[in-house]
Amino acid sequence: MEKLTKSLLIIGAGREQVPVYQIAKKMGLFIIGTDIDLQAPAFEFADVRLHCSTRNAQETLETVLEYAKVNSIDGVMTVANDVPFTVALVADNLKLPGISLSSAKLVSNKISMKEQFVRHGIPTPKFDIINTKDDFFKKVKEKNFPLVLKPSDGRGARGVLFIDENTDISFAWNHSIQNSNNKKLLLEEFIEGDQLSVEGIFLDGKYHSIAFADRNYNNLQLTKPFIVENGGVIPSKHEDKTLDEISKVIENAAHSLEINNGTVKADIVLSENGPMIIEIAARLSGNYLATHHIPMAYGIDIVSAAINMALGIKIKEGSLQAKKRNYLCARFFFPQSGTIKSIKGIEEVKSLSYVKMLEIYRKEGEFQPLIDHHAARAGTILCEGSTYEEAVEHTNTAVDHIKFVIE
């Protein structure tokens, strides 16, 4: 007799995983969560809590296998958590749906990923592999500015730096290498052009782009040498021909990594020669793009689709077609570093009809660190508008009303 309630293992139980747990709970699933932090917020919605690091694939596997000796697990997945090898290792050992271990290794290492892109003729910014400080100094002298320096195994923009003639090269090396576990860096050419984040999914081996969001880096002059995204707008302002070209590049890039199933998140830059792929992730996006922005903008529940795919349940193509087109703009808060004395304007902003979400990550009395990567930002806001431009205007107005008073 078939078990009525399926069990879903979700890797990670952080703030951005909370809505994933809630969606899974509404689907009637038995939820097993993992996290190194026993106080992780999503654990509130888990039926079972497994204590292990999401970034330590072997530790997670051993913990999960111990649990699975006497308990069933029907699927494994994550959202907003860049741990593809952890997910793939568990899926492989438990014979669950997921990408191959070889593909997971490729998407876990930016050098391996970029080498595959080049090998298969996928347009991507030119790059050099940096192994030593002397090598870095030599390459910087040979290149034309601007450049991007990043850890090959990084996540969340940690250690990602904008390099130009004003950059302290010694600082850049030290900062980036400290954020790399394998101590290998990438030095890329900086491509001028609009950037997009694209969520997609493979159904029966065929790639479908689900959502296109324009990424916002208009604060680069304030954050550099750190490159920290400041939200974006969904749907994209770009039209059908450009979006079709982007989709083809992503599909070819995924195939170069031998990915033909599951969800894919791609970062794209529109160069003067067409779309180029910066990176691919074998998961859905963070920053609430998958859990909030896409359902609000398109009426597509991509998280439920990803959950069903993890459970081996066939997805109908029609369920992933847009049912509406609402414009939404997201921004983040970038207060200066220091102790937060007070945060003003929160209740006023919450009362604005066009504000769909406001989340402040810091509390009064807490220390706001220097914002040198995504997790250091102080909060996020999401506003809607009847047009692309109105959504941006509403969000900028709301952001201006929030004041962080720093000691």
Buried (B, 14 or more C-beta within 10 A) or exposed (E): EEEEEBBBBBBBBBBBBBBBBBBBBEBEBBBBBBBBEEEBBBBEBBBBBBEBBBBBBEBBBEBBEEBBEEEEBBBBBBBBBBBBBBBBBBBBBBEBBBBBBEBBBBBBBBBBBBBBBEEEEBBBBEBBBBEEBEBBEEBBEEBEEBBBBBBBBBBBBBBBBBBEEEBEBEEBBEBBBEBBEEEBBBBBBBBEBBBBBBBBBBBEEEBBBBBBBBBBBEBBEEBBBBBBBBBBBBBBEBEEEBBEBBBBBBBBBBBBBEBBBBBBBBBBBBBEEEBBBBBBBBBBBBBBBBBBBBBBBBEBBBBBBBBBBBBEBEBEEEBBEEEEEBBBBBBBBBBEEBEBEEBEBBEEBEEBEBBBBBEBBBEEEEEBBEBBBBBBBBBBBBBBBEEBEBBBBBBEBBBEBBEBEBE
